[in-house]
Amino acid sequence: MSDSRTELAWFKSSYSGSEGDDCVEIAIAEEAVHVRDSKDFSRPPFAVGRAGWVLFVRFAAKG
């Protein structure tokens, strides 16, 4: 298994603060959206299928 932290283009949420706030980073791949904790790289990232990610974003957008 390859190390997805170096092969994927990770980016932080637009809601992340510049003060070092806790946040997540995501990387979009063809088969899934990868998610990791931007403050703790010792935790392995996990992947969510694209359909599941769309449902999560819709739910989160509702507040």
C-alpha positions as CSV (number, residue, x, y, z in Angstrom):
1,M,0.0,0.0,0.0
2,S,1.4,3.4,-0.9
3,D,1.5,6.4,1.4
4,S,-1.4,8.6,0.3
5,R,0.0,11.6,2.2
6,T,2.7,12.1,-0.4
7,E,0.8,11.1,-3.5
8,L,-2.4,13.1,-3.1
9,A,-2.9,16.9,-3.3
10,W,-4.2,17.7,0.2
11,F,-6.0,21.0,1.0
12,K,-7.6,22.5,4.0
13,S,-11.2,23.6,4.4
14,S,-12.0,27.1,3.5
15,Y,-13.4,27.4,7.0
16,S,-10.0,26.8,8.5
17,G,-8.5,29.7,10.4
18,S,-5.0,31.0,10.1
19,E,-4.5,30.7,13.8
20,G,-3.6,27.0,13.7
21,D,-7.2,26.0,14.4
22,D,-8.2,22.3,14.3
23,C,-9.3,21.3,10.9
24,V,-9.3,18.5,8.4
25,E,-7.7,18.3,5.0
26,I,-9.1,16.4,2.1
27,A,-7.7,15.1,-1.2
28,I,-9.9,14.2,-4.0
29,A,-9.1,11.1,-6.0
30,E,-10.9,9.4,-8.8
31,E,-12.4,6.7,-6.6
32,A,-12.8,8.5,-3.3
33,V,-12.3,11.6,-1.1
34,H,-9.5,11.1,1.4
35,V,-9.7,12.8,4.8
36,R,-7.1,13.5,7.4
37,D,-6.5,15.4,10.6
38,S,-4.3,18.4,9.7
39,K,-3.0,18.7,13.3
40,D,-2.1,15.0,13.9
41,F,-0.5,13.1,11.0
42,S,0.1,10.1,13.2
43,R,-3.5,9.2,12.6
44,P,-4.0,7.5,9.3
45,P,-6.2,9.2,6.7
46,F,-9.5,7.5,5.7
47,A,-11.3,7.4,2.4
48,V,-15.0,8.0,1.7
49,G,-16.7,7.1,-1.6
50,R,-17.7,10.1,-3.7
51,A,-21.4,9.4,-3.2
52,G,-21.0,9.3,0.6
53,W,-18.9,12.5,0.5
54,V,-21.7,14.3,-1.4
55,L,-24.2,13.2,1.2
56,F,-22.0,14.4,4.0
57,V,-21.4,17.8,2.5
58,R,-25.1,18.3,1.9
59,F,-25.8,17.4,5.5
60,A,-23.1,19.7,6.8
61,A,-24.3,22.6,4.6
62,K,-27.7,22.5,6.3
63,G,-26.0,23.4,9.6
